[in-house]
Amino acid sequence: EIPFPDNSFDGVIISEVLDHLIDLRKAMQEIYRVLKPGGVVVFDTISRNFKSYLLVWLVAQEMLQVMYNDTHDWRLFITPEEMERLLGDIGFVVGSPKEEWIGMDYEDIPYRVARYVLGGMKDKHEVFEGNPVELPGDLSMIYGGVARKPEAVNS
């Protein structure tokens, strides 16, 4: 539970968190509760698909260990369709993810991983240094979105 009264905030930003939660529905219900009518939630998360399984979980986490052990549980990743449905079920107003949400991916990741491996796997940070994020226009890897609590909420 978020330790704030109902209708406390105009906005909530939640980044790098949703794909680690066991009870995503409860977390999003709590965010809905503390948002004022008309308030917005801005989020990002990792999509659950073969690409994220391969690149984020298997290669980056398990094989190359460029992140802490057990940082991610691939089963907790959330597809855009699941997120859209969940937000709608809770009561959020959600625009079209394909038009209003944004996709993010790591550019040159094969090159960066090869450089890390050939360099003796000494500096994990070099894989992600310099903020190597691109915006590919699809939601297949990492995506961010926004949803709004309706102006008038029936109790």
C-alpha positions in Angstrom: 0.0 0.0 0.0 1.2 3.5 -0.8 1.1 5.5 2.4 -0.9 8.4 1.1 -4.6 9.3 1.1 -6.8 8.8 -2.0 -6.6 11.4 -4.7 -3.3 12.8 -3.5 -1.2 13.3 -6.7 -1.6 14.8 -10.1 0.9 12.4 -11.5 3.0 9.3 -10.8 6.1 8.3 -12.6 7.1 4.6 -12.2 10.3 3.6 -14.1 12.3 0.3 -14.0 9.9 -1.2 -11.5 6.8 -2.8 -13.0 8.7 -5.8 -14.4 9.9 -6.7 -10.9 6.5 -6.8 -9.2 4.8 -10.0 -8.2 1.4 -8.3 -7.9 1.3 -5.8 -10.8 -2.5 -5.4 -10.5 -2.4 -4.4 -6.9 0.4 -1.9 -7.6 -1.4 -0.3 -10.4 -4.6 -0.2 -8.3 -2.7 1.7 -5.6 -1.4 4.2 -8.1 -5.0 4.7 -9.4 -6.1 5.2 -5.8 -3.6 7.9 -5.0 -4.0 9.8 -8.3 -6.4 12.7 -8.4 -9.2 12.6 -11.0 -7.5 13.5 -14.3 -4.1 12.5 -12.9 -1.7 10.6 -15.1 0.7 7.7 -14.6 3.8 7.5 -16.8 5.6 4.2 -16.8 8.1 2.0 -18.6 8.7 -1.7 -18.6 10.1 -4.6 -20.5 7.9 -6.6 -22.9 7.7 -10.3 -22.5 8.6 -12.0 -25.8 11.4 -14.1 -27.3 13.6 -11.0 -28.0 13.5 -9.9 -24.3 14.0 -13.4 -23.1 17.1 -13.8 -25.3 18.7 -10.4 -24.9 17.7 -9.2 -21.4 17.4 -12.4 -19.5 19.5 -15.1 -21.1 22.4 -13.2 -22.7 22.7 -10.1 -20.5 21.7 -11.5 -17.1 22.5 -15.2 -17.2 25.3 -15.6 -19.6 27.3 -12.4 -19.6 26.2 -11.4 -16.1 26.2 -7.6 -16.9 23.5 -7.2 -14.2 23.1 -8.7 -10.8 22.0 -12.3 -10.5 18.2 -12.6 -10.4 17.7 -8.9 -11.4 14.9 -10.0 -13.7 12.4 -12.8 -13.8 11.4 -13.0 -17.4 7.9 -14.3 -16.4 7.2 -10.9 -14.8 7.8 -9.0 -18.0 4.6 -7.4 -19.4 3.4 -7.3 -23.0 1.9 -4.0 -24.2 -1.4 -5.8 -24.8 -1.4 -7.1 -21.2 -0.5 -3.7 -19.8 -3.2 -2.0 -21.9 -5.8 -4.5 -20.7 -4.8 -4.2 -17.1 -4.9 -0.4 -17.1 -8.3 -0.5 -18.7 -9.6 -3.1 -16.2 -8.6 -0.9 -13.3 -10.3 2.2 -14.8 -7.5 4.1 -16.4 -8.2 5.9 -19.7 -5.6 4.4 -22.1 -5.0 5.8 -25.6 -3.7 3.6 -28.4 -0.4 2.1 -27.3 0.7 1.9 -31.0 0.1 5.6 -31.4 0.7 7.1 -27.9 3.3 4.8 -26.3 7.0 4.7 -27.2 9.3 1.8 -27.8 13.0 1.7 -26.7 15.8 -0.6 -27.6 19.6 -0.7 -27.1 21.4 0.2 -30.3 24.5 -1.7 -31.4 24.0 -4.3 -28.7 25.7 -7.2 -30.6 28.8 -5.0 -31.1 28.8 -3.9 -27.4 28.4 -7.5 -26.2 31.2 -8.7 -28.5 33.5 -5.9 -27.3 32.7 -6.9 -23.7 33.4 -10.6 -24.3 36.6 -10.0 -26.3 37.8 -7.6 -23.6 37.8 -10.4 -21.1 34.4 -9.5 -19.6 36.1 -7.1 -17.1 33.9 -4.0 -17.2 30.1 -4.7 -17.2 29.3 -1.0 -17.6 30.8 -0.7 -21.1 27.9 -2.7 -22.5 25.5 0.1 -21.6 27.8 3.2 -21.3 26.8 6.4 -23.0 23.1 5.7 -22.8 22.9 3.6 -26.0 19.1 3.8 -26.3 17.3 4.2 -29.6 13.6 4.7 -30.2 12.6 2.2 -32.8 9.0 3.0 -33.0 7.8 -0.4 -31.8 7.0 -1.8 -28.4 8.8 -5.1 -28.8 11.6 -4.6 -26.2 11.3 -1.8 -23.7 8.3 0.5 -23.9 6.9 3.5 -22.1 3.4 4.7 -21.8 0.9 7.0 -20.1 -2.6 6.4 -18.8 -5.0 8.8 -17.1 -7.5 8.5 -14.3 -10.8 9.8 -15.5 -11.8 13.3 -14.5 -15.1 12.1 -12.9 -14.7 8.9 -11.1 -17.8 7.1 -9.8 -17.2 5.6 -6.4 
